[in-house]
Amino acid sequence: MEERETEQRAELPAEQLAEQLAEQPAELPEELPAQEPEPAEQQDKSAAQPVDQDDVLDLVMDIGHLLLENGAEIYRVEETIQRVANYYGVDTAHAFILTNGIFVSADNAKGNSFAKVDYIPVKGAQLDRVVAVNQLSREIAAGKYDSIAEAREELRRIRAMKGKPKWAKILGSGLSAACFCLMFGGRFPEALVALCAGLLMYLFILGPGQKMSKIVSIILGSALVSVVCLACYRLRLSDDFSHMIIGSIIPLIPGIPFTNGIRDIANGDYLSGIVRMLDALLGFLCIAIGVGIVMSAYQWIFGGFVL
């Protein structure tokens, strides 16, 4: 049939052939199958921009610095650095953490090595920053921060977090001194003296003590507590000197360095654990020196011992 139609069309004049072709409907091509959308995971991966390895090391150094200077344990710093570096594609990162130093190195695909060293001075603890940085690292690992710039911005916000106000620290020192005095067997008069001594001590620590070294401020703070308790004892406000002085010096006890030192030793970080234990023992020694100086002076002036 098709051959006959072709022969008949060939025999027709050109004008009639054109009219027949115009009357026939044009055959449309079959529709192409619709492409399925890419999975969300592939879209996210394709949208993620490659990161510079040097920028990744700078980020993990800043994270480790913020953790270590605010009282985090050694194992927590190592775990956080490794988690963030692995997420940004630096699987060859190695971190060596000490109490006051961080050493991080990594190799890229071309065989180039990168290394960073950072010194962290021993300071006080601010555990709310430690919690915030730890949460940031987990959010990075979950894919919330694909860009290093976004992670840096959040880290900058955490660094700017303000600690407790001075009045809250002073009030906390006084209340803790009074509560520990009662807990150790003191009565209400001794607790009241411990409250006043704790308030005065932290007024000194957060005032003139900020301009002194840690050792000098602890010695003078414990000496101030001893003078206040001895003055109240001489004025017969209370006849139980031991409970007054015990409750008053509790806010000076370096509990976080001592606890972290034990945890670091238990986790096998012996060098960092020993350093933190020595820092805590030095604090205990300074407290004993301050109290001992005042007690010796009292004995030399008035004679006898205070019990």
Buried (B, 14 or more C-beta within 10 A) or exposed (E): EEEEEEEEEEEEEEEEBEEEEEEEEEEEEEEEEEEEEEEEEEEEEEEEEEBEBBEBBBBBBBBBBBBBBBBBBBBBBBBBBBBBBBBBBBEBBBBEBBBBBBBBBBBBEEEEEBEBEBEBEBEEBBEBBBEBBBEBBEEBBEEEBBEBEEBBEBBEEBBEEEEEEEEEBBBBBBBBBBBBBBEBEBEEBBBBBBBBBBBBBBBBBBEEBEEBEBEEBBBBBBBBBBBBBBEBBEEEBBEBBBBBBBBBBBBBEBEBBBBBBBBBBEBEBEEBBBBBBEBBBBBBEBBEBBBBBBBEBBEEEEEEEBE
